[in-house]
């Protein structure tokens, strides 16, 4: 899964479902940029019960309710993110933790999970 080149954009993992269809849709975005805030700057503020609205490329919307937040190592491989499901879910992903000069990335990832309402 690639990270968007524009800090205002969100990347969708297009080998998975479109947000709102059965399965887990993965969206990735920057938490910050050298110029300041980015698309997911406030992602860490989301809590279970909060609402997330995804506006798809065609302008339609899918509304989700946050169910979980977790922080994982930047190199973690979480098979459950890609598992088939009849339930439409969403995982929003951004960087968190300390900047590691060696890998040119933050040390962890924040994952915010939600279910279609």
C-alpha positions as CSV (number, residue, x, y, z in Angstrom):
1,X,0.0,0.0,0.0
2,X,1.5,3.3,-1.0
3,X,1.3,6.6,0.7
4,X,-0.2,9.5,-1.3
5,X,2.3,12.0,-2.8
6,X,0.0,14.9,-1.9
7,X,-0.5,15.5,1.8
8,X,-4.1,16.6,1.2
9,X,-5.0,13.2,-0.4
10,X,-6.0,9.8,1.0
11,X,-4.8,6.6,-0.7
12,X,-7.2,3.7,-1.0
13,X,-5.8,0.1,-1.2
14,X,-7.5,-0.8,-4.5
15,X,-6.9,-4.6,-4.1
16,X,-9.5,-4.5,-1.4
17,X,-13.1,-3.4,-1.3
18,X,-14.4,0.1,-2.0
19,X,-15.5,1.8,1.2
20,X,-19.0,0.7,2.1
21,X,-18.8,-2.7,0.3
22,X,-18.4,-6.0,2.3
23,X,-14.8,-6.4,3.6
24,X,-12.3,-4.1,5.1
25,X,-11.5,-0.9,3.0
26,X,-8.1,0.4,3.8
27,X,-7.3,4.2,3.6
28,X,-3.9,5.7,4.2
29,X,-2.9,9.3,4.6
30,X,-0.2,11.6,6.0
31,X,-0.4,12.8,9.6
32,X,1.7,15.8,8.9
33,X,3.9,17.4,6.2
34,X,7.0,19.6,6.3
35,X,4.7,22.5,5.8
36,X,2.4,21.5,8.8
37,X,-0.9,19.7,8.9
38,X,-2.0,17.0,6.6
39,X,-5.2,15.1,5.8
40,X,-5.0,12.8,8.9
41,X,-3.5,15.3,11.3
42,X,-6.5,14.9,13.6
43,X,-7.0,11.2,13.2
44,X,-5.8,10.5,16.7
45,X,-8.7,12.5,18.1
46,X,-11.3,9.9,16.9
47,X,-12.8,7.7,19.6
48,X,-15.2,4.7,19.5
49,X,-18.7,5.9,18.6
50,X,-17.4,8.8,16.4
51,X,-18.7,9.1,12.9
52,X,-16.5,9.0,9.7
53,X,-17.9,9.9,6.3
54,X,-16.0,8.7,3.2
55,X,-16.7,10.6,0.0
56,X,-16.0,8.2,-2.8
57,X,-14.5,9.2,-6.2
58,X,-18.0,9.3,-7.7
59,X,-19.3,11.7,-5.0
60,X,-21.4,9.1,-3.1
61,X,-20.9,8.8,0.6
62,X,-20.5,5.9,3.1
63,X,-20.9,6.6,6.8
64,X,-19.0,4.5,9.4
65,X,-18.9,4.4,13.2
66,X,-15.5,4.1,14.9
67,X,-15.1,0.9,16.8
68,X,-11.5,0.7,17.7
69,X,-8.1,2.5,17.7
70,X,-4.7,0.7,17.9
71,X,-1.1,1.6,17.5
72,X,1.2,-1.0,15.8
73,X,4.9,-1.1,14.8
74,X,5.5,0.5,11.4
75,X,6.7,-2.8,10.1
76,X,3.8,-4.8,11.5
77,X,2.0,-7.2,9.1
78,X,-1.6,-7.6,10.2
79,X,-3.3,-10.4,8.2
80,X,-6.8,-9.6,9.7
81,X,-6.8,-6.3,7.8
82,X,-7.1,-8.3,4.5
83,X,-9.4,-11.1,5.7
84,X,-12.6,-11.6,3.8
85,X,-15.8,-10.5,5.6
86,X,-19.5,-10.0,4.8
87,X,-19.4,-6.8,7.0
88,X,-18.4,-3.5,5.5
89,X,-15.6,-2.1,7.6
90,X,-13.0,0.6,7.2
91,X,-9.5,1.1,8.5
92,X,-7.8,4.5,8.4
93,X,-4.0,4.4,8.7
94,X,-1.5,7.1,9.4
95,X,2.0,7.5,11.0
96,X,2.6,8.0,14.7
97,X,5.4,7.6,17.2
98,X,8.9,9.0,16.8
99,X,10.7,9.9,13.6
100,X,13.3,7.3,12.7
101,X,16.1,8.9,10.6
102,X,17.3,5.5,9.6
103,X,14.1,4.4,7.9
104,X,12.9,7.9,7.1
105,X,9.5,7.2,8.7
106,X,7.7,7.3,12.0
107,X,8.2,4.2,14.2
108,X,4.5,3.3,14.5
109,X,1.2,3.4,12.7
110,X,-2.2,4.5,14.1
111,X,-5.1,2.3,12.9
112,X,-8.7,3.5,13.4
113,X,-11.3,0.9,12.6
114,X,-15.0,1.5,11.8
115,X,-18.1,-0.3,10.7
116,X,-20.7,0.9,8.1
117,X,-23.8,2.3,9.7
